[in-house]
């Protein structure tokens, strides 16, 4: 005889799968998982810098061989690494041509600051006398210098290391609502930038799983939560009856 509880669980699971498929994202970024190396991205280094953004795989950094966590998605990530000081940016240009529904910028970051603290002047210049040891993620105006941190160029700061931040982390997932920025800059090129600068000691910045995703509608989120609660209830009832 068919177990009605099992049938109910299967039905709810199928329903949840259908609801999730409705909210599945359509990528705006290209090669956000870096499985094709740095294809689709532009990377640049301040004149005189050591190192650059490179491809990371496994548990060692691309240049110094420092122990780092494995990429969280697929086999590869992008990562800065160098034997000496420098300033490095990785960016991608895109244009939104029609109003978007609520949208999140998502990304995973590894912060590997081997110095004793972060130093965060309003600059990505490593060559001055000021200590500069930081990483940041920004959306910039399309015509901006990719090393700019000017308020007129930075449309949104999505992440920045600050004094007191954790010096060495695992890959950490971030999501930032960028709907208003996208909708207020329609048909205008804008830039997604990852930046790292260090003139104190070695710093690795790892980047992976970059994408734009829609924010789930409240009704969808509520339905998913109800479905999960129902599955838990049915499983508990089955366990008590067995």
ABEGO torsion letter per residue (X at the ends): XBBAAAAAAAAAAAAAAAAAAAABBBBABBGAAGAAEABGBBBBBBBGBBEBBBBBBEABBAAAGBBBBBBABEABBBBBBBABBEBBBBBBBBBBABBBBBBBBBBBBBBBBABABBBBBBBABAABABBBBBBBBBBBBAABBAABABAAABABBABBBBBGBBABBBBBBBBBBAAAAAAAABGBBBBBBBBBBBAABBBBBBBBGBBBBBBBBAAAAAAAAAAAAAAAAAAAAAAAAX
